Each structure stands twice: as structure tokens, then as C-alpha cells.
């Protein structure tokens, strides 16, 4: 929320975040897509008012995001959402767009897989899509080439292995 215009490069389309500006203390470069670039240009030309902050209220630093988020949701016709709901949606959209999970983590500034798992919540649609993909894979192999995994345990040596066989 304390992002200042000296961290925004509208010519290149990036935002640079230095250590200490984020929770994880890492340098981060945020690349702006076309929509974000348009929004940043609009903010710069219409709302700057000589203020160093990108996001401000009448030239003053916004310290809490609760009220602006609530107002934006109301204007957009959404039920009240938490700011983290939008982070979750963004992460899920990135993954569904085919962006690798490590890249999603890096763009969001997350160091651990557990944070990604917390935000990338699965739903029934995800499970339905998984079943359809599995069926499409099996159909592409043909009925006679379906793979079966068999587990065999040799008890006297306590050895276990998996083998794939054609059914």
C-alpha cells in the first residue's frame, strides 16, 4: 500500500519492490499486463495530484485497505469480499491459465509451497475437470492399452515395488 511512483516504470511496464517493502524481504519485479498498464497510466494521470503514493486518499497514504476494498466491491456489484479473496482468485486463475506453480509463487512473492496450497483451493469443478482429463487420456490409449499399476510386497525382505503392465 505504500507503493510510490518512483518504483513504477510506465515506459517498461514494471514495478520494482525493494527488500523491506514486502513481507518476505526479497527484491521483486512485477511485470504489468496490458490491463494493469492501462490502470497504472490512469492512476498516474488522473489521481497523482503531486502525491508520491500510487494508492492514496486525497494525497494521504492509505493505511488500511478494508474500507476501499468494501467500496470497490459494492461499486462492482459484488458481495463483500476480503482482499485475500482476490489474491486467491488471482492465484487460481494463473494456475488454470497454465502458468507453472513455481512462477505463480514467484509472482505472488510466496516462498513456500504451503502458501500456494492455502490460496489454490480446489472445488468440485476442478475435480470434474480432472475426471474428464483422465477419461480423455484413457480414451486416447484405446481399450487394449490401458495401464494398470500393480504393487507387490515381498514380506521376508520387506521390499515393495510398483510395476506398470498393459492390461
VOTILO-748204 format. One record per residue: residue number from 0; residue in one letter; chain; z, x, y of N, C-alpha, C in turn. Coordinates in Angstrom, 1 decimal, m for minus. Atoms other than C-alpha are relative to their C-alpha. Layout:
REM VOTILO-748204
 seq type mol    npz    npx    npy   capz   capx   capy    cpz    cpx    cpy
 NUM    A   A      Z      X      Y      Z      X      Y      Z      X      Y
...
REM end
This chain:
REM VOTILO-748204
 seq type mol    npz    npx    npy   capz   capx   capy    cpz    cpx    cpy
   0    X   A    0.0    0.8   m1.2    0.0    0.0    0.0    0.0    0.9    1.3
   1    X   A    0.0   m0.9   m1.2    0.4    3.0    2.3   m1.3    0.8    0.1
   2    X   A    1.3   m0.7   m0.1   m3.3    4.0    1.9   m0.4    0.0    1.4
   3    X   A    0.5   m0.2   m1.4   m4.6    5.4    5.1   m1.5    0.4    0.0
   4    X   A    1.5   m0.2   m0.1   m8.2    5.7    6.3   m0.4    1.4   m0.2
   5    X   A    0.4   m1.4    0.2   m8.2    9.5    6.1   m0.1    0.3   m1.5
   6    X   A    0.2   m0.2    1.4   m8.1    9.1    2.3   m1.2   m0.7   m0.5
   7    X   A    1.2    0.8    0.4  m11.2    6.8    2.3   m1.2    0.7    0.5
   8    X   A    1.3   m0.6   m0.4  m14.7    8.3    2.4   m1.0   m1.0   m0.3
   9    X   A    1.0    1.0    0.1  m17.1    5.5    3.1   m1.4    0.5   m0.2
  10    X   A    1.4   m0.6    0.2  m20.1    7.8    3.1   m0.2    0.3   m1.5
  11    X   A    0.2   m0.3    1.4  m19.5    8.9   m0.5    0.5   m1.1   m0.9
  12    X   A   m0.5    1.2    0.8  m17.7    5.7   m1.7    1.2    0.4   m0.9
  13    X   A   m1.2   m0.3    0.9  m14.4    7.2   m2.9    1.3   m0.1    0.9
  14    X   A   m1.3    0.0   m0.6  m10.7    7.0   m2.2    0.7    1.2   m0.7
  15    X   A   m0.8   m1.1    0.6   m8.6   10.2   m2.8    1.5   m0.3    0.2
  16    X   A   m1.4    0.2    0.0   m5.0    9.8   m3.7    0.7    1.3   m0.4
  17    X   A   m0.7   m1.3    0.3   m2.8   12.9   m3.5    1.3   m0.2   m0.8
  18    X   A   m1.3    0.1    0.7    0.3   13.7   m5.6    1.1   m0.6    0.9
  19    X   A   m1.0    0.7   m0.7    3.2   11.6   m4.5   m0.4   m1.3    0.6
  20    X   A    0.4    1.3   m0.5    1.1    8.7   m3.4   m0.1   m1.1   m1.1
  21    X   A    0.0    0.9    1.2    1.2    7.2   m6.9    1.2    0.3   m0.8
  22    X   A   m1.2   m0.1    0.8    4.0    6.7   m9.4   m0.1    1.3   m0.9
  23    X   A    0.2   m1.1    1.0    2.5    9.3  m11.9   m0.1    1.4    0.7
  24    X   A    0.1   m1.3   m0.7    2.3   12.1   m9.2   m1.2    0.8   m0.3
  25    X   A    1.3   m0.7    0.2   m1.3   13.0  m10.1   m1.0   m0.3    1.1
  26    X   A    1.1    0.2   m0.9   m4.2   13.5   m7.9   m1.0   m0.9   m0.6
  27    X   A    1.0    1.0    0.6   m6.7   10.7   m8.4   m1.1   m0.3    1.0
  28    X   A    1.1    0.5   m0.8  m10.1    9.8   m7.1   m0.5   m1.3   m0.5
  29    X   A    0.4    1.3    0.4  m11.1    6.2   m7.1   m1.4   m0.2    0.5
  30    X   A    1.4    0.2   m0.4  m14.9    5.5   m7.1   m0.2   m1.5    0.3
  31    X   A    0.2    1.3   m0.4  m15.8    2.4   m5.3   m1.3   m0.6   m0.5
  32    X   A    1.2    0.7    0.3  m18.3    0.0   m6.8   m0.6   m0.7    1.2
  33    X   A    0.7    0.6   m1.2  m20.7   m2.0   m4.6    0.9   m1.0    0.7
  34    X   A   m0.9    1.0   m0.6  m18.3   m4.9   m4.1    1.1    0.6    0.8
  35    X   A   m1.1   m0.6   m0.6  m15.4   m2.7   m3.3   m0.4    0.7    1.3
  36    X   A    0.5   m0.8   m1.2  m17.5   m0.6   m0.9   m0.2   m1.0    1.1
  37    X   A    0.3    1.0   m1.1  m18.6   m3.8    1.0    1.4   m0.4    0.6
  38    X   A   m1.3    0.5   m0.5  m14.9   m4.9    1.2    0.7    1.1    0.9
  39    X   A   m0.6   m1.1   m0.8  m13.8   m1.5    2.5   m0.7    0.2    1.3
  40    X   A    0.7   m0.1   m1.2  m16.5   m1.4    5.1    0.4   m1.2    0.9
  41    X   A   m0.4    1.1   m0.8  m15.5   m4.9    6.2    1.4    0.2    0.6
  42    X   A   m1.4   m0.3   m0.5  m11.8   m3.9    6.4    0.0    1.1    1.1
  43    X   A    0.1   m1.1   m1.0  m12.8   m0.8    8.4   m0.5   m0.5    1.3
  44    X   A    0.6    0.5   m1.2  m14.9   m2.6   10.9    0.7   m1.2    0.7
  45    X   A   m0.6    1.2   m0.5  m13.1   m5.9   11.3    1.5    0.1    0.2
  46    X   A   m1.5    0.0    0.0   m9.4   m5.1   10.7    0.7    1.3    0.5
  47    X   A   m0.7   m1.3   m0.2   m8.8   m1.5   11.6    0.9    0.0    1.2
  48    X   A   m0.9    0.2   m1.3   m7.5   m2.2   15.2    0.7    1.3    0.3
  49    X   A   m0.7   m1.3   m0.3   m6.7    1.5   15.6    1.1    0.4   m0.9
  50    X   A   m1.1   m0.2    0.9   m4.3    1.3   12.7   m0.4    1.0   m1.1
  51    X   A    0.4   m0.9    1.1   m4.2    4.2   10.2    0.0   m0.6   m1.4
  52    X   A   m0.1    0.6    1.3   m3.4    1.9    7.3   m1.2   m0.9   m0.3
  53    X   A    1.1    0.8    0.5   m6.1    0.3    5.2    0.5   m1.5   m0.1
  54    X   A   m0.6    1.4    0.2   m3.9   m2.7    4.4    1.2   m0.1    0.9
  55    X   A   m1.1    0.1   m1.0   m1.7   m3.8    7.3    0.0   m1.5    0.5
  56    X   A   m0.2    1.3   m0.6   m0.4   m6.9    9.0    0.2    0.3    1.5
  57    X   A    0.0   m0.2   m1.5   m1.2   m6.8   12.8    0.4    1.5    0.3
  58    X   A   m0.3   m1.4   m0.3   m1.1   m3.0   12.7    1.2    0.6   m0.6
  59    X   A   m1.2   m0.5    0.7    2.1   m2.7   10.7   m0.2    0.2   m1.5
  60    X   A    0.1   m0.3    1.4    2.4   m1.2    7.3    0.6   m1.2   m0.8
  61    X   A   m0.5    1.0    0.9    2.8   m3.9    4.6    0.9    0.6   m1.0
  62    X   A   m1.0   m0.6    0.9    5.9   m3.1    2.7    0.2   m0.7   m1.4
  63    X   A   m0.1    0.8    1.3    5.9   m5.9    0.1   m1.3   m0.8   m0.1
  64    X   A    1.3    0.6    0.2    2.8   m7.4   m1.4    0.1   m1.5   m0.5
  65    X   A   m0.2    1.4    0.5    4.3  m10.7   m2.6   m0.6   m1.1    0.8
  66    X   A    0.5    1.1   m0.8    3.5  m12.9    0.3   m1.5    0.1    0.2
  67    X   A    1.5   m0.1   m0.1   m0.1  m11.6    0.9   m0.7   m0.4   m1.3
  68    X   A    0.6    0.4    1.3   m0.8  m12.0   m2.8    0.1   m1.5   m0.2
  69    X   A   m0.2    1.4    0.1    0.6  m15.5   m2.8   m1.0   m0.8    0.9
  70    X   A    0.9    0.6   m1.0   m1.5  m16.4    0.3   m1.4    0.1   m0.5
  71    X   A    1.4   m0.2    0.5   m4.7  m14.9   m1.2   m0.3   m0.9   m1.2
  72    X   A    0.2    0.9    1.2   m4.2  m16.9   m4.5   m0.2   m1.4    0.5
  73    X   A    0.1    1.4   m0.5   m3.7  m20.1   m2.5   m1.4   m0.2    0.6
  74    X   A    1.3    0.2   m0.6   m6.9  m19.5   m0.5   m1.1    0.0   m1.0
  75    X   A    1.0   m0.1    1.1   m8.8  m18.7   m3.7    0.1   m1.2   m0.9
  76    X   A   m0.1    1.1    0.9   m7.6  m21.9   m5.3    0.6    0.3   m1.4
  77    X   A   m0.7   m0.4    1.3   m5.6  m20.1   m8.0    1.4   m0.4    0.0
  78    X   A   m1.5    0.2    0.1   m2.2  m20.9   m9.3    0.6    1.3    0.4
  79    X   A   m0.7   m1.2   m0.4    0.4  m18.5   m8.2    0.0    1.1   m1.1
  80    X   A    0.0   m1.1    0.9   m0.1  m15.1   m9.8    0.8    1.1    0.5
  81    X   A   m0.7   m1.2   m0.3    1.8  m11.9   m9.9   m1.1    1.1    0.2
  82    X   A    1.0   m1.1   m0.2    0.0   m8.7   m8.6   m0.4    0.6   m1.3
  83    X   A    0.3   m0.6    1.3    0.3   m7.3  m12.1   m0.9   m0.8   m0.9
  84    X   A    1.0    0.9    0.8   m1.7  m10.3  m13.5   m1.4    0.5    0.3
  85    X   A    1.3   m0.5   m0.3   m4.7   m8.9  m11.6   m0.3    1.4   m0.6
  86    X   A    0.2   m1.3    0.7   m4.1   m5.4  m13.0   m0.4   m0.2   m1.4
  87    X   A    0.3    0.3    1.4   m4.1   m6.9  m16.4   m1.4   m0.5   m0.2
  88    X   A    1.4    0.5    0.1   m7.3   m8.8  m15.8   m1.0    1.1    0.2
  89    X   A    0.9   m1.1   m0.3   m8.9   m5.7  m14.4   m0.2    0.9   m1.3
  90    X   A    0.0   m0.9    1.2   m7.9   m3.6  m17.5   m0.8   m0.7   m1.1
  91    X   A    0.7    0.7    1.1   m9.1   m6.3  m19.9   m1.5   m0.1    0.3
  92    X   A    1.4    0.0   m0.4  m12.4   m6.7  m18.0   m0.7    1.3   m0.3
  93    X   A    0.6   m1.4    0.2  m13.0   m2.9  m18.1   m0.3    0.2   m1.5
  94    X   A    0.1   m0.2    1.5  m12.4   m2.8  m21.9   m1.1   m0.9   m0.5
  95    X   A    1.1    0.9    0.5  m14.7   m5.8  m22.5   m1.3    0.4    0.5
  96    X   A    1.3   m0.5   m0.5  m17.4   m4.2  m20.4   m0.4    1.3   m0.8
  97    X   A    0.3   m1.2    0.8  m17.3   m1.3  m22.9    0.4    1.3    0.6
  98    X   A   m0.5   m1.2   m0.6  m15.6    1.2  m20.7    1.1    0.6   m1.0
  99    X   A   m1.0   m0.5    1.0  m13.7    3.6  m23.1    1.4   m0.1    0.5
 100    X   A   m1.4    0.2   m0.3  m10.0    3.1  m23.2    0.6    1.2    0.8
 101    X   A   m0.5   m1.2   m0.7   m9.2    6.7  m22.0   m0.5   m0.1    1.4
 102    X   A    0.5    0.1   m1.3  m11.4    6.1  m19.0    0.7   m1.1    0.8
 103    X   A   m0.8    1.1   m0.7   m9.6    2.8  m18.2    1.3    0.5    0.4
 104    X   A   m1.3   m0.6   m0.3   m6.3    4.6  m18.4   m0.1    0.9    1.2
 105    X   A    0.1   m0.9   m1.1   m7.5    7.3  m16.1   m0.3   m0.7    1.4
 106    X   A    0.3    0.7   m1.3   m8.9    4.9  m13.5    1.2   m0.8    0.5
 107    X   A   m1.2    0.7   m0.4   m5.7    2.9  m13.5    1.2    0.9    0.3
 108    X   A   m1.0   m0.9   m0.3   m3.6    6.0  m13.3    1.1    0.0   m1.1
 109    X   A   m1.0    0.1    1.1   m1.8    5.4  m16.7   m0.1    1.3   m0.9
 110    X   A    0.0   m1.2    0.8   m0.7    8.5  m18.7    0.1   m0.3   m1.5
 111    X   A   m0.2    0.2    1.4    0.3    6.8  m21.9   m0.7   m1.2   m0.5
 112    X   A    0.7    1.1    0.7   m1.4    4.5  m24.4    0.9   m1.3    0.0
 113    X   A   m0.9    1.2    0.0    1.7    2.2  m24.4   m0.2   m0.8    1.3
 114    X   A    0.2    0.8   m1.2    1.0    1.2  m20.8   m1.3   m0.8   m0.1
 115    X   A    1.2    0.7    0.3   m2.6    0.3  m21.7    0.2   m1.2   m0.9
 116    X   A   m0.2    1.0    0.9   m1.4   m1.7  m24.6    0.8   m1.2    0.6
 117    X   A   m0.8    1.1   m0.7    1.1   m3.6  m22.3   m0.9   m0.8    0.8
 118    X   A    0.9    0.7   m0.9   m1.7   m4.6  m20.0   m1.2   m0.7   m0.7
 119    X   A    1.1    0.5    0.7   m4.5   m5.2  m22.5    0.5   m1.0   m1.1
 120    X   A   m0.5    1.0    1.0   m3.1   m8.3  m24.1   m1.1   m0.8   m0.7
 121    X   A    1.0    0.7    0.8   m5.1   m9.8  m26.9    0.2   m1.5    0.1
 122    X   A   m0.1    1.4    0.1   m5.8  m13.5  m27.1   m0.9   m0.5   m1.1
 123    X   A    0.8    0.6    1.1   m7.5  m16.0  m29.5   m1.5    0.4    0.1
 124    X   A    1.4   m0.3   m0.1  m10.9  m15.3  m28.1   m0.4    1.4   m0.5
 125    X   A    0.1   m1.3    0.6  m10.5  m11.6  m28.9   m0.1    0.0   m1.5
 126    X   A    0.0    0.1    1.5   m9.7  m12.5  m32.5   m1.2   m0.6   m0.5
 127    X   A    1.2    0.6    0.4  m12.6  m14.8  m32.7   m1.2    0.9    0.0
 128    X   A    1.1   m1.0   m0.2  m15.0  m12.1  m31.4    0.1    1.0   m1.1
 129    X   A   m0.1   m1.0    1.0  m13.6   m9.6  m33.9   m0.5   m0.6   m1.3
 130    X   A    0.5    0.7    1.3  m14.3  m12.1  m36.8   m1.5   m0.1    0.0
 131    X   A    1.5    0.1   m0.1  m17.9  m12.6  m35.5   m0.6    1.3   m0.2
 132    X   A    0.6   m1.3    0.1  m18.5   m8.9  m35.2    0.1    0.5   m1.5
 133    X   A   m0.2   m0.4    1.4  m17.1   m8.3  m38.7   m1.1   m0.7   m0.9
 134    X   A    1.0    0.8    0.7  m19.4  m11.1  m40.1   m1.4    0.6    0.2
 135    X   A    1.3   m0.6   m0.3  m22.4   m9.6  m38.3   m0.2    1.3   m0.7
 136    X   A    0.1   m1.3    0.7  m21.7   m6.2  m39.8   m0.2   m0.2   m1.5
 137    X   A    0.2    0.3    1.4  m21.3   m7.6  m43.3   m1.4   m0.6   m0.3
 138    X   A    1.4    0.6    0.3  m24.5   m9.7  m43.0   m1.1    1.1    0.1
 139    X   A    1.0   m1.0   m0.2  m26.4   m6.6  m41.8   m0.1    0.9   m1.3
 140    X   A    0.0   m0.8    1.3  m25.4   m4.8  m45.1   m0.6   m0.7   m1.2
 141    X   A    0.5    0.7    1.1  m26.6   m7.5  m47.3    1.1   m0.3   m1.0
 142    X   A   m1.0    0.5    0.9  m24.7   m9.3  m50.0    0.3    1.1   m1.1
 143    X   A   m0.2   m0.9    1.0  m25.1   m6.5  m52.6    0.6    1.3    0.4
 144    X   A   m0.5   m1.3   m0.5  m24.0   m3.6  m50.4    1.4   m0.1    0.7
 145    X   A   m1.3    0.2   m0.7  m20.6   m4.9  m49.2    1.0    1.1   m0.5
 146    X   A   m0.9   m1.0    0.3  m18.0   m2.2  m49.1    1.4   m0.6   m0.4
 147    X   A   m1.3    0.3    0.4  m14.7   m2.5  m50.9    0.9    1.2    0.0
 148    X   A   m0.9   m1.2    0.0  m11.7   m0.2  m50.4    1.0   m0.3   m1.1
 149    X   A   m0.9    0.1    1.2   m9.6    0.4  m53.5    1.1    1.1    0.2
 150    X   A   m1.1   m1.0   m0.1   m6.2    2.1  m53.3    0.6    0.2   m1.4
 151    X   A   m0.5   m0.4    1.3   m5.0    4.0  m56.4    1.2    0.8    0.2
 152    X   A   m1.2   m0.8   m0.1   m1.5    5.4  m56.8    0.3    0.6   m1.3
 153    X   A   m0.4   m0.7    1.2   m0.6    8.0  m59.4    1.5    0.2    0.1
 154    X   A   m1.5    0.1   m0.2    3.1    7.4  m59.9    0.7    1.3   m0.4
 155    X   A   m0.7   m1.2    0.4    4.1   10.6  m61.7   m0.2    1.1    0.9
 156    X   A    0.2   m1.1   m1.0    2.7   12.8  m59.0    0.2   m0.6    1.5
 157    X   A   m0.2    0.7   m1.3    3.3   10.3  m56.1   m1.1    0.3    0.9
 158    X   A    1.2   m0.2   m0.8   m0.2   10.7  m54.9   m0.8   m1.3    0.2
 159    X   A    0.8    1.2   m0.3   m2.2    8.0  m53.2   m1.2    0.3    0.7
 160    X   A    1.2   m0.2   m0.7   m5.8    7.9  m52.1   m0.8   m1.3    0.1
 161    X   A    0.9    1.1   m0.1   m8.4    5.5  m50.9   m1.4    0.4   m0.3
 162    X   A    1.4   m0.3    0.3  m12.0    5.3  m52.2   m0.8   m1.2    0.4
 163    X   A    0.9    1.1   m0.3  m14.9    3.2  m50.9   m1.0    0.0   m1.1
 164    X   A    1.0    0.2    1.1  m17.1    1.7  m53.6   m0.9   m1.1    0.4
 165    X   A    0.9    1.1   m0.3  m20.1   m0.6  m53.4    0.4   m1.1   m1.0
 166    X   A   m0.4    1.1    0.8  m19.2   m4.0  m54.8   m1.3   m0.7   m0.5
REM end
